[in-house]
C-alpha cells in the first residue's frame, strides 16, 4: 500500500478515478504514514480545492494567568464523527503571541457532514532512533472540543488557557518547582516501571523491619537490618582487606573521589594543608540526630590526601534551636587511636548522610537542574537547543515530584513513618541556600589536586568532550538557533525571574579565613547579576535581547555544557557512589547521643526504625538502572555525543571509570 501511495504522490496515478469511499480510505492511510505537507498535497487532489482558500479556525493559547502566550505549539484540527471516528482537517503552529489559524476544507469531514471541531495541542515533534531508524514522535498536551456542525467560514476557539509547566507558588519561597499537574509529558514508562519496582522491593523489606521492631523494640539487630539489604562496597572491601575502609588512605580517597567529592580549601596558617568543614549552628534540629561542627585538615603525601587533624564541636545537650550553646571543641589526630577512628566516623556521618544527601544530591543535582528544566520546557520548542538539552532534562520534573510524593509527603511519604523525622526541619531553607550559590557563568570542573584525584581528572576529560560536542552542535544548527533566539530570550528571562536569591555563604558555611584551592566550581565571575523585586538573583542572564550577539551565543554554549555535565557526569558520580558508602550503617550512617563511640556501641546508632528507613530509601533510589548515554535506551541521545564519549573509552577506563555507568539524564 505504501508504494502505491508514493506513486500517487509522484503523479504517476490520478485520484480522480477512485470512489469517495476509496478516497477516504487513502486519506486515513496517508494520515498514519505521511508528514502534514504531503498530506495537504493529497487532500488538494482528493477534494479539488486549495485548503488556503477554504474555511479556517483561529484561537490563542496562553498560560493560566491569561497574559503569557505559549508560542511554538503544534495544533491539529479534527472532525469528530460518530462511534469515535475522526477526520484530520488541518494543522498549524502558535506564533509569538500564542495565536494560531488553521485552514481546512469542510468537505474533508465527509459528504453532507458539517464538521464537529476538535483541537489537539502538541509539544514539538521529537526525533528518536529506534532500531537504527529515525522516528518522529509527538506528545499530545491537550484536547479541546469545539462546536458541532460548524458552518461559519471562521470559527474562533477563543483564548485557551492551559496549565503548562507552571511554577508552584507554594514553593516560591524556597526554589523553582513545577506544579505536578502542569507536567505535560510522561515519565518514560520503562524508567517509571523500574522506579516503582525498586520502591516496592525495598519498601516491603523496610516495612517488615519496622513491624518487627514495633512488636519488639529490641529487634531486629542492626546486623540483621544490614543483612536485609545488598552488600555495600565497604562491606565487601572489609571482607577482602579488614580495616582498609577505616584507614586514613581510604578516608582521604573518598573525600576526593567518593560520594560528595569535596572542593577543598587551603589552610590559612599552613598552605601545605587542605581543609573541609561543616557548621550546623544555623539549623533547627529534631533531637533525633547529632549535627556537630567539624573541620578536617589533610596533607598530601606521595600523591595521596591523608587526614591529619579533626576538630569536632557539639551542641550542649538538648539544644535544638539555631545558634545553640556549644561544648568546647575537641581536636583529634592519628595518634589518638580509637578516638581518631570515632572522629572520622562522625565526619563521615554528616558528610555522607547530611551534606551528601541534601547539598550534593538534592540541591546541586535535583533542584538546581529543575529550574533549567522548567524554563526549557516552558519556552524552547522551535529552537534546535531543545533537541540538545531535552534528553538530559526531560525527567527532572518527574523524579522530583516522585521523590516529594514517595519520600517527603508528610502523610504517606517514606520518611513519614518516623515521628519526628530524623532530618533537619530546615532542609528546604538549606536547599534554597545551596541553590542560591549555583550559577552557570564561568563554571568548569575543578582542577586535579593531586595524581590520585581521579574524580577531577575524569570530570575534565568529560568537559573537553562536551566542549567539542556543543561546539559541533552549534556549528551545525547555528542558523536555527539564531533565528529562534526569541525562545532563548524567554528561556533566560524565566531562569532569572524565578531564580532564588544569590548567597555568598550557604547555611553550613562560615568564613574561617581559608581560601579555596580552586575556584572553577565556586562562583567567582565578575559578570553582573540582575536585581528583581529588590532581590539579587543567583542565576545570571544568558541574553538580554531577542537578537543574539556572539557573547550571547558563547553564554548559551556554556549553559549547555553546564547543564549536561550536572545531569550526566555529576549525577552519575553522586548516584553510583551513594550506596557503596552510605549503605553501611556502621561506616557512615547518621549518629546520635554524642556520636563518639566504637562501631559496636549501639547507643549512638539512629534506632532500628530509622536505620531501616535510611537503608531502604538509599537502596530504592540507587537500584535504578535505566537511562545511560551509551545504551541510549530511549533513542534520543544524539549519535555525536555517543560517538565522542565512546572514542575516549580507554582514557576513562585508565582512570577507573566504567562508561557504561555514565547516565544520560537526571531521573533518580
C-alpha positions as CSV (number, residue, x, y, z in Angstrom):
1,X,0.0,0.0,0.0
2,X,2.8,2.4,0.9
3,X,4.4,2.0,-2.5
4,X,1.1,2.7,-4.2
5,X,0.7,5.9,-2.2
6,X,4.2,7.0,-3.2
7,X,3.3,6.5,-6.9
8,X,0.2,8.7,-6.3
9,X,2.3,11.5,-4.8
10,X,4.7,11.3,-7.7
11,X,1.8,11.9,-10.1
12,X,2.0,8.5,-11.7
13,X,-1.6,7.8,-10.8
14,X,-4.6,10.2,-10.5
15,X,-7.0,10.0,-7.6
16,X,-10.0,11.1,-9.7
17,X,-10.8,7.5,-10.8
18,X,-11.4,6.4,-7.2
19,X,-14.7,6.4,-5.5
20,X,-15.4,8.5,-2.4
21,X,-15.1,5.5,0.0
22,X,-11.7,4.6,-1.5
23,X,-10.6,8.2,-1.2
24,X,-11.5,8.2,2.4
25,X,-9.5,5.0,3.0
26,X,-6.5,6.6,1.3
27,X,-6.8,9.7,3.5
28,X,-6.7,7.6,6.6
29,X,-3.6,5.7,5.3
30,X,-1.9,8.9,4.4
31,X,-2.6,10.3,7.9
32,X,-0.9,7.4,9.5
33,X,2.1,7.4,7.2
34,X,2.9,10.8,5.9
35,X,4.0,14.2,7.1
36,X,1.5,17.1,7.1
37,X,3.0,18.7,4.0
38,X,2.5,15.6,1.9
39,X,-1.0,15.0,3.4
40,X,-2.1,18.5,2.3
41,X,-0.9,17.9,-1.2
42,X,-3.0,14.7,-1.4
43,X,-6.0,16.4,0.1
44,X,-6.0,19.1,-2.5
45,X,-6.1,16.4,-5.2
46,X,-8.8,14.5,-3.4
47,X,-11.2,17.4,-2.9
48,X,-10.1,19.5,-5.8
49,X,-9.8,22.6,-3.6
50,X,-6.9,24.5,-2.3
51,X,-7.0,24.4,1.5
52,X,-5.7,28.0,2.0
53,X,-8.8,29.3,0.1
54,X,-11.2,27.5,2.3
55,X,-12.5,27.7,5.9
56,X,-10.4,28.4,8.9
57,X,-10.3,28.3,12.7
58,X,-8.5,30.7,14.9
59,X,-7.6,31.0,18.6
60,X,-4.9,31.8,21.1
61,X,-3.2,29.6,23.7
62,X,-1.8,31.1,27.0
63,X,-0.7,30.1,30.4
64,X,-3.4,30.1,33.2
65,X,-2.8,33.7,34.0
66,X,-4.0,34.6,30.5
67,X,-1.2,37.1,29.9
68,X,1.7,34.9,29.0
69,X,1.3,33.3,25.5
70,X,2.6,29.9,24.5
71,X,4.2,30.1,21.1
72,X,5.6,27.2,19.1
73,X,3.0,24.6,19.9
74,X,1.7,22.4,17.2
75,X,-2.1,22.4,16.8
76,X,-4.2,20.0,14.7
77,X,-7.8,20.3,13.7
78,X,-10.0,17.2,13.6
79,X,-13.7,16.4,12.9
80,X,-15.4,14.3,15.5
81,X,-17.6,11.6,13.9
82,X,-20.0,9.0,15.4
83,X,-18.6,5.9,17.1
84,X,-15.3,7.7,17.8
85,X,-14.2,8.0,14.2
86,X,-12.3,11.3,13.4
87,X,-11.2,13.1,10.2
88,X,-8.0,15.1,10.1
89,X,-8.7,18.6,8.8
90,X,-5.5,20.7,9.1
91,X,-2.7,21.9,11.3
92,X,-0.8,24.9,12.4
93,X,1.6,26.4,14.9
94,X,1.1,29.0,17.6
95,X,3.0,32.2,16.8
96,X,4.7,34.6,19.1
97,X,1.5,36.0,20.8
98,X,0.1,32.4,21.2
99,X,-2.4,32.8,18.4
100,X,-3.0,30.2,15.6
101,X,-5.0,29.8,12.5
102,X,-5.7,26.6,10.6
103,X,-7.2,26.5,7.1
104,X,-9.3,23.5,6.3
105,X,-11.8,22.1,3.8
106,X,-15.2,21.3,5.4
107,X,-15.7,18.6,2.8
108,X,-12.9,16.6,4.4
109,X,-15.4,15.9,7.2
110,X,-17.4,13.8,4.8
111,X,-20.2,14.3,2.2
112,X,-23.1,16.2,3.7
113,X,-21.5,16.4,7.2
114,X,-20.7,19.7,8.7
115,X,-17.6,19.3,11.0
116,X,-17.8,18.8,14.7
117,X,-14.5,20.5,15.6
118,X,-11.8,19.3,17.9
119,X,-8.4,20.9,18.5
120,X,-5.4,18.8,19.6
121,X,-2.4,20.6,21.0
122,X,1.1,19.0,20.8
123,X,4.6,19.7,22.0
124,X,7.1,19.8,19.2
125,X,7.9,16.6,17.3
126,X,10.9,14.8,18.7
127,X,13.3,12.7,16.6
128,X,14.5,9.4,18.2
129,X,16.4,6.5,17.0
130,X,14.5,3.2,17.1
131,X,16.3,0.0,15.8
132,X,18.7,2.2,13.8
133,X,16.0,4.3,12.1
134,X,14.9,7.9,12.8
135,X,11.3,8.1,14.1
136,X,9.3,11.3,14.7
137,X,7.2,11.4,17.9
138,X,4.7,13.9,19.1
139,X,3.5,14.5,22.6
140,X,-0.2,15.3,23.0
141,X,-0.7,18.1,25.6
142,X,-4.4,18.9,25.5
143,X,-7.6,18.1,23.5
144,X,-10.2,21.0,23.2
145,X,-13.7,20.3,21.9
146,X,-15.2,23.0,19.7
147,X,-18.7,23.4,18.4
148,X,-20.7,20.8,16.5
149,X,-22.0,21.2,12.9
150,X,-19.8,24.3,12.2
151,X,-21.0,26.2,9.2
152,X,-19.2,29.6,9.6
153,X,-16.2,30.3,7.5
154,X,-14.2,31.5,10.5
155,X,-14.6,29.6,13.8
156,X,-12.9,31.2,16.9
157,X,-11.8,28.8,19.7
158,X,-11.1,31.9,21.7
159,X,-8.4,32.2,24.3
160,X,-7.4,28.8,25.6
161,X,-5.6,28.8,28.9
162,X,-3.7,25.6,29.7
163,X,-1.6,24.6,32.7
164,X,1.8,24.1,31.1
165,X,4.9,23.6,33.2
166,X,3.8,26.2,35.8
167,X,5.9,27.4,38.7
168,X,4.5,26.2,42.0
169,X,3.6,29.2,44.2
170,X,3.7,27.0,47.3
171,X,7.4,26.5,46.8
172,X,8.2,30.1,45.6
173,X,9.7,30.9,48.9
174,X,12.2,28.1,48.5
175,X,13.2,27.4,44.9
176,X,11.6,26.9,41.5
177,X,9.4,23.8,41.5
178,X,6.9,22.6,38.8
179,X,3.2,22.2,39.6
180,X,2.8,18.4,39.2
181,X,-0.5,18.6,37.3
182,X,1.1,21.0,34.8
183,X,3.7,18.5,33.6
184,X,2.6,17.7,30.1
185,X,4.9,14.8,29.1
186,X,5.1,11.3,30.6
187,X,7.7,9.8,32.8
188,X,9.3,7.3,30.4
189,X,7.2,4.1,31.0
190,X,10.3,1.8,31.3
191,X,12.0,4.1,33.7
192,X,8.9,4.6,35.8
193,X,8.4,0.8,36.0
194,X,11.9,0.2,37.2
195,X,11.5,3.0,39.8
196,X,8.2,1.6,41.1
197,X,9.7,-1.9,41.2
198,X,12.6,-0.7,43.3
199,X,10.3,1.3,45.6
200,X,8.1,-1.8,46.1
201,X,11.0,-4.2,46.7
202,X,12.8,-2.1,49.3
203,X,9.7,-0.7,50.8
204,X,8.5,-4.2,51.5
205,X,11.8,-5.0,53.3
206,X,11.7,-1.8,55.3
207,X,8.0,-2.3,56.3
208,X,8.8,-5.8,57.6
209,X,11.7,-4.5,59.7
210,X,9.5,-1.7,61.1
211,X,6.7,-4.0,62.0
212,X,9.1,-6.4,63.7
213,X,10.7,-3.5,65.7
214,X,7.3,-2.2,66.8
215,X,6.3,-5.6,68.1
216,X,9.6,-5.9,70.0
217,X,11.8,-2.7,70.2
218,X,14.9,-4.8,70.8
219,X,14.6,-6.5,67.4
220,X,15.9,-6.8,64.8
221,X,19.5,-6.2,65.5
222,X,21.5,-3.7,63.4
223,X,23.4,-6.6,61.9
224,X,20.1,-8.2,60.8
225,X,18.9,-4.9,59.3
226,X,22.2,-4.6,57.4
227,X,21.9,-8.2,56.0
228,X,18.4,-7.4,54.8
229,X,19.9,-5.2,52.1
230,X,22.6,-5.8,49.4
231,X,26.2,-5.7,50.5
232,X,27.9,-2.4,50.0
233,X,31.4,-1.7,48.6
234,X,32.7,-1.0,52.1
235,X,31.4,-4.3,53.5
236,X,32.9,-6.2,50.5
237,X,36.3,-4.5,50.9
238,X,36.4,-5.1,54.6
239,X,35.9,-8.9,54.0
240,X,38.8,-8.8,51.5
241,X,41.1,-6.5,53.5
242,X,40.0,-5.9,57.1
243,X,40.5,-2.3,58.3
244,X,41.1,-0.9,54.9
245,X,37.8,1.1,54.7
246,X,38.5,2.7,58.1
247,X,42.1,3.7,57.1
248,X,43.3,7.2,56.6
249,X,44.1,6.4,53.0
250,X,40.5,5.3,52.3
251,X,39.1,8.3,54.1
252,X,41.2,10.7,52.0
253,X,40.4,9.0,48.8
254,X,36.6,9.0,49.4
255,X,36.7,12.7,50.2
256,X,38.5,13.3,46.9
257,X,36.6,10.8,44.7
258,X,33.6,9.3,46.5
259,X,30.1,10.2,47.2
260,X,30.0,14.0,47.6
261,X,33.6,14.7,46.4
262,X,34.9,17.8,48.3
263,X,36.2,21.0,46.8
264,X,39.0,21.7,49.4
265,X,40.4,24.9,50.8
266,X,44.0,25.8,51.7
267,X,44.7,26.2,55.4
268,X,45.3,29.9,56.2
269,X,48.0,29.1,58.7
270,X,49.7,26.3,56.7
271,X,49.4,26.4,52.9
272,X,50.6,22.8,52.7
273,X,47.4,21.6,54.4
274,X,43.9,21.3,52.8
275,X,40.7,21.7,54.7
276,X,37.0,20.9,54.6
277,X,34.4,21.9,57.2
278,X,30.8,22.0,58.2
279,X,28.9,24.3,60.6
280,X,25.4,23.3,61.7
281,X,24.7,26.2,64.1
282,X,22.0,27.8,61.9
283,X,19.8,24.7,61.8
284,X,16.9,23.7,63.9
285,X,17.1,20.0,64.8
286,X,14.6,17.4,65.9
287,X,16.9,15.9,68.5
288,X,17.0,12.6,66.7
289,X,20.5,13.1,65.2
290,X,23.7,14.9,66.1
291,X,24.9,17.6,63.7
292,X,28.3,18.7,65.1
293,X,30.5,21.3,63.6
294,X,33.7,19.8,62.2
295,X,36.9,20.8,60.4
296,X,39.2,18.3,58.9
297,X,42.8,19.1,57.8
298,X,44.6,17.0,55.2
299,X,48.2,16.7,53.9
300,X,49.5,15.4,50.6
301,X,51.9,12.5,51.0
302,X,53.1,10.5,48.0
303,X,50.2,12.0,45.9
304,X,47.7,10.8,48.4
305,X,45.5,13.0,50.6
306,X,45.6,12.0,54.2
307,X,43.7,13.4,57.2
308,X,46.0,14.7,59.9
309,X,43.6,16.6,62.2
310,X,39.8,16.6,63.0
311,X,38.1,19.2,65.2
312,X,34.6,18.5,66.4
313,X,32.3,20.8,68.3
314,X,28.9,19.5,69.6
315,X,25.9,21.4,70.9
316,X,25.1,21.3,74.5
317,X,22.6,18.6,75.4
318,X,19.0,19.1,74.3
319,X,19.9,22.2,72.3
320,X,17.9,22.0,69.1
321,X,17.3,25.7,68.2
322,X,19.6,27.8,65.9
323,X,22.7,29.5,67.4
324,X,22.8,27.0,70.3
325,X,25.2,26.9,73.2
326,X,28.2,24.8,72.3
327,X,30.5,22.5,74.1
328,X,34.3,23.0,73.9
329,X,35.8,22.0,70.6
330,X,37.8,18.7,70.7
331,X,40.7,18.0,68.3
332,X,41.8,14.5,67.4
333,X,44.9,13.2,65.5
334,X,46.0,9.9,64.1
335,X,47.9,9.1,67.3
336,X,44.7,9.2,69.3
337,X,43.8,5.5,68.4
338,X,40.1,4.7,68.9
339,X,39.2,8.3,69.3
340,X,40.6,9.0,65.9
341,X,38.6,6.3,64.3
342,X,35.5,7.6,66.0
343,X,36.1,11.1,64.9
344,X,36.4,10.0,61.3
345,X,33.2,8.2,61.6
346,X,31.4,11.3,63.0
347,X,32.7,13.3,60.0
348,X,31.5,10.6,57.5
349,X,28.0,10.6,59.1
350,X,27.5,14.3,58.4
351,X,29.5,14.3,55.1
352,X,27.5,11.4,53.6
353,X,24.1,11.5,55.3
354,X,23.6,15.2,55.5
355,X,25.9,17.2,53.2
356,X,26.0,14.5,50.6
357,X,22.2,13.9,50.5
358,X,21.0,17.5,50.9
359,X,23.7,19.6,49.3
360,X,25.4,17.4,46.7
361,X,22.4,15.3,45.7
362,X,19.1,17.2,46.3
363,X,20.4,20.7,45.8
364,X,23.1,20.6,43.2
365,X,21.5,17.8,41.1
366,X,17.8,17.8,41.5
367,X,16.6,21.3,42.4
368,X,19.4,23.2,40.7
369,X,18.6,21.4,37.4
370,X,14.8,21.6,37.8
371,X,14.9,25.4,37.3
372,X,16.6,24.8,33.9
373,X,14.2,22.0,33.0
374,X,11.1,24.1,33.8
375,X,12.3,27.1,31.8
376,X,13.4,24.9,28.8
377,X,10.0,23.1,28.7
378,X,8.0,26.3,29.0
379,X,9.9,28.3,26.4
380,X,12.0,26.3,23.9
381,X,10.2,24.5,21.1
382,X,11.3,25.6,17.7
383,X,14.9,26.3,18.6
384,X,17.3,23.4,18.0
385,X,18.5,23.8,21.5
386,X,15.5,21.7,22.6
387,X,17.0,18.7,20.8
388,X,20.3,19.2,22.6
389,X,19.0,19.6,26.2
390,X,15.7,17.8,26.3
391,X,17.1,14.3,26.6
392,X,19.0,15.3,29.7
393,X,16.3,17.4,31.4
394,X,13.1,15.7,30.4
395,X,12.6,13.7,33.6
396,X,13.9,16.1,36.3
397,X,10.4,17.4,37.0
398,X,9.1,13.8,37.1
399,X,11.6,12.4,39.5
400,X,11.5,15.5,41.8
401,X,7.7,15.2,42.0
402,X,8.0,11.4,42.5
403,X,10.6,11.9,45.3
404,X,8.4,14.5,47.1
405,X,5.4,12.2,46.9
406,X,7.1,8.9,47.8
407,X,9.6,10.2,50.3
408,X,8.7,13.5,51.7
409,X,4.9,13.6,51.8
410,X,4.0,14.3,55.5
411,X,1.0,11.9,55.4
412,X,2.1,9.0,53.3
413,X,5.8,9.5,52.4
414,X,8.5,7.1,53.3
415,X,10.0,9.4,55.9
416,X,6.6,10.0,57.5
417,X,7.0,6.5,59.1
418,X,9.2,8.3,61.6
419,X,7.8,10.7,64.1
420,X,9.5,13.1,64.3
421,X,11.5,12.7,61.1
422,X,15.3,12.2,61.7
423,X,16.1,15.0,59.3
424,X,16.5,18.7,59.9
425,X,13.3,20.7,59.6
426,X,15.2,23.5,57.9
427,X,16.0,21.3,54.9
428,X,14.0,23.3,52.3
429,X,15.7,26.5,53.6
430,X,19.1,24.9,53.3
431,X,18.3,23.7,49.7
432,X,17.3,27.3,48.9
433,X,20.6,28.5,50.3
434,X,22.5,25.9,48.3
435,X,20.7,26.7,45.0
436,X,21.4,30.4,45.7
437,X,25.1,29.6,45.3
438,X,24.9,27.9,41.9
439,X,25.3,29.5,38.5
440,X,26.4,28.5,35.0
441,X,28.7,31.5,34.5
442,X,32.4,30.7,34.1
443,X,31.8,27.3,35.7
444,X,34.1,24.4,34.8
445,X,35.3,21.2,36.6
446,X,37.7,21.5,39.4
447,X,41.4,21.1,38.8
448,X,43.0,17.9,40.0
449,X,44.5,18.5,43.4
450,X,46.9,15.5,43.1
451,X,47.7,12.5,41.0
452,X,45.1,10.3,42.8
453,X,42.4,12.9,42.2
454,X,40.6,10.7,39.6
455,X,37.2,12.4,40.0
456,X,38.6,15.7,38.8
457,X,40.6,14.1,36.0
458,X,37.5,12.3,34.7
459,X,35.5,15.5,35.0
460,X,37.9,17.5,32.9
461,X,38.1,14.7,30.3
462,X,34.4,14.7,30.0
463,X,34.2,18.5,30.0
464,X,36.5,18.5,27.0
465,X,34.2,16.1,25.2
466,X,31.2,18.3,26.0
467,X,33.0,21.4,24.6
468,X,33.7,19.6,21.3
469,X,30.1,18.2,21.2
470,X,28.4,21.6,22.0
471,X,30.6,23.5,19.6
472,X,29.8,21.0,16.8
473,X,26.1,21.2,17.5
474,X,26.2,25.0,17.4
475,X,28.2,24.9,14.1
476,X,25.6,22.6,12.5
477,X,22.5,24.4,13.9
478,X,23.6,28.0,14.2
479,X,21.0,29.4,11.8
480,X,18.2,27.7,13.6
481,X,19.5,28.7,17.0
482,X,19.9,32.4,16.0
483,X,16.6,32.7,14.0
484,X,14.7,31.4,17.0
485,X,16.6,33.5,19.6
486,X,13.3,34.9,21.0
487,X,12.9,31.5,22.7
488,X,16.3,31.7,24.2
489,X,15.5,35.2,25.5
490,X,12.3,33.9,27.2
491,X,14.3,30.8,28.5
492,X,16.8,33.2,30.1
493,X,14.1,35.6,31.4
494,X,12.3,32.7,33.2
495,X,15.5,31.4,34.6
496,X,16.4,34.8,36.1
497,X,12.9,35.9,37.2
498,X,12.4,32.6,39.1
499,X,15.9,32.1,40.4
500,X,16.4,32.2,44.1
501,X,18.4,35.0,45.7
502,X,22.2,34.8,45.5
503,X,24.0,33.9,48.6
504,X,27.8,34.2,49.2
505,X,27.8,31.6,52.0
506,X,25.3,28.8,52.3
507,X,23.8,27.8,55.7
508,X,26.5,25.3,56.6
509,X,29.4,27.6,55.6
510,X,31.3,30.2,57.7
511,X,34.2,32.4,56.6
512,X,37.1,30.9,58.6
513,X,39.8,32.6,56.5
514,X,40.8,29.6,54.5
515,X,40.8,30.1,50.7
516,X,39.5,27.7,48.0
517,X,42.3,25.7,46.4
518,X,40.5,26.1,43.0
519,X,37.6,28.4,42.0
520,X,36.4,26.6,38.9
521,X,33.3,25.2,40.6
522,X,32.9,28.2,43.1
523,X,31.1,31.3,41.9
524,X,33.8,33.8,41.0
525,X,32.5,35.6,37.9
526,X,32.6,39.4,37.8
527,X,29.6,39.4,35.4
528,X,26.8,41.4,36.9
529,X,23.7,39.7,38.4
530,X,20.2,41.1,38.0
531,X,18.0,42.5,40.7
532,X,14.4,41.5,40.6
533,X,11.9,43.0,43.2
534,X,14.8,44.0,45.4
535,X,16.5,40.6,45.3
536,X,19.8,39.9,43.6
537,X,19.3,36.7,41.7
538,X,21.7,33.7,41.7
539,X,21.4,32.8,38.0
540,X,22.8,35.4,35.6
541,X,21.1,36.2,32.3
542,X,22.1,34.3,29.2
543,X,21.0,37.2,26.9
544,X,19.2,40.5,27.2
545,X,17.8,40.7,23.7
546,X,15.7,38.7,21.2
547,X,18.6,39.2,18.8
548,X,21.8,37.1,19.5
549,X,25.2,38.6,19.9
550,X,28.4,36.5,19.7
551,X,28.7,36.8,23.5
552,X,25.1,35.6,23.9
553,X,25.9,32.5,21.8
554,X,29.0,31.9,23.9
555,X,26.9,32.2,27.0
556,X,24.4,29.7,25.7
557,X,27.1,27.2,24.9
558,X,28.3,27.5,28.5
559,X,24.8,26.9,29.8
560,X,24.5,23.8,27.7
561,X,27.8,22.3,28.9
562,X,27.0,23.1,32.5
563,X,23.5,21.5,32.3
564,X,24.7,18.4,30.5
565,X,27.6,18.0,32.9
566,X,25.4,18.2,36.0
567,X,22.7,15.9,34.7
568,X,25.1,13.3,33.4
569,X,28.6,13.1,35.0
570,X,28.0,14.8,38.3
571,X,24.7,12.9,38.9
572,X,26.3,9.6,37.8
573,X,29.1,10.0,40.4
574,X,26.6,11.0,43.2
575,X,24.2,8.2,42.2
576,X,26.8,5.5,41.6
577,X,28.8,6.2,44.8
578,X,25.9,6.8,47.1
579,X,25.0,3.3,48.3
580,X,28.6,1.9,48.2
581,X,29.4,4.2,51.1
582,X,26.2,5.4,52.8
583,X,24.7,2.0,52.7
584,X,26.7,0.5,55.6
585,X,25.2,1.5,59.0
586,X,28.5,1.2,60.9
587,X,30.6,3.0,58.3
588,X,28.7,6.3,57.7
589,X,25.2,6.4,58.9
590,X,23.6,9.1,61.0
591,X,24.6,9.2,64.7
592,X,23.1,10.5,67.9
593,X,23.7,10.6,71.7
594,X,27.1,12.3,71.3
595,X,28.2,10.2,68.3
596,X,31.7,9.5,69.6
597,X,31.7,5.7,70.3
598,X,33.1,2.5,68.8
599,X,31.2,0.9,66.0
600,X,29.8,-1.9,68.2
601,X,28.3,0.7,70.6
602,X,24.6,0.8,69.6
603,X,23.8,3.7,71.9
604,X,24.9,6.2,69.2
605,X,23.1,4.4,66.3
606,X,19.9,6.1,64.9
607,X,17.5,3.4,66.1
608,X,16.3,0.3,64.2
609,X,13.3,2.0,62.6
610,X,15.4,5.0,61.4
611,X,18.2,2.7,60.2
612,X,15.8,0.6,58.2
613,X,14.2,3.6,56.5
614,X,17.6,5.1,55.7
615,X,18.9,1.9,54.1
616,X,15.5,1.3,52.4
617,X,15.5,4.8,50.9
618,X,19.1,4.6,49.9
619,X,18.7,1.3,48.1
620,X,15.3,2.1,46.4
621,X,16.7,5.3,44.9
622,X,20.0,3.9,43.7
623,X,18.9,0.5,42.5
624,X,17.8,2.2,39.3
625,X,19.5,1.0,36.2
626,X,17.9,2.9,33.3
627,X,19.0,5.9,31.3
628,X,22.6,5.7,30.1
629,X,24.4,7.6,27.4
630,X,26.0,4.6,25.6
631,X,22.9,2.4,25.9
632,X,20.6,5.2,24.8
633,X,17.5,3.3,25.7
634,X,15.1,6.0,24.6
635,X,17.0,6.7,21.4
636,X,17.1,10.4,22.0
637,X,20.8,11.0,22.8
638,X,22.4,12.4,19.6
639,X,24.8,10.0,17.9
640,X,27.6,12.6,18.1
641,X,27.7,12.6,21.9
642,X,27.7,8.8,22.0
643,X,30.5,8.7,19.4
644,X,32.6,11.2,21.3
645,X,32.2,9.6,24.7
646,X,32.9,6.1,23.2
647,X,36.0,7.3,21.5
648,X,37.6,8.1,24.9
649,X,36.7,4.8,26.5
650,X,40.3,3.7,27.0
651,X,41.1,7.0,28.8
652,X,38.1,6.7,31.1
653,X,38.9,3.1,31.9
654,X,42.5,4.0,32.7
655,X,41.1,6.4,35.3
656,X,38.8,3.7,36.7
657,X,35.5,4.9,35.3
658,X,33.1,2.5,33.6
659,X,31.5,4.4,30.8
660,X,28.5,2.0,30.9
661,X,27.6,3.7,34.2
662,X,27.5,7.3,32.7
663,X,23.9,8.3,33.0
664,X,22.1,10.2,30.2
665,X,19.8,12.3,32.4
666,X,18.7,13.1,35.9
667,X,15.9,10.5,36.6
668,X,16.7,9.0,40.0
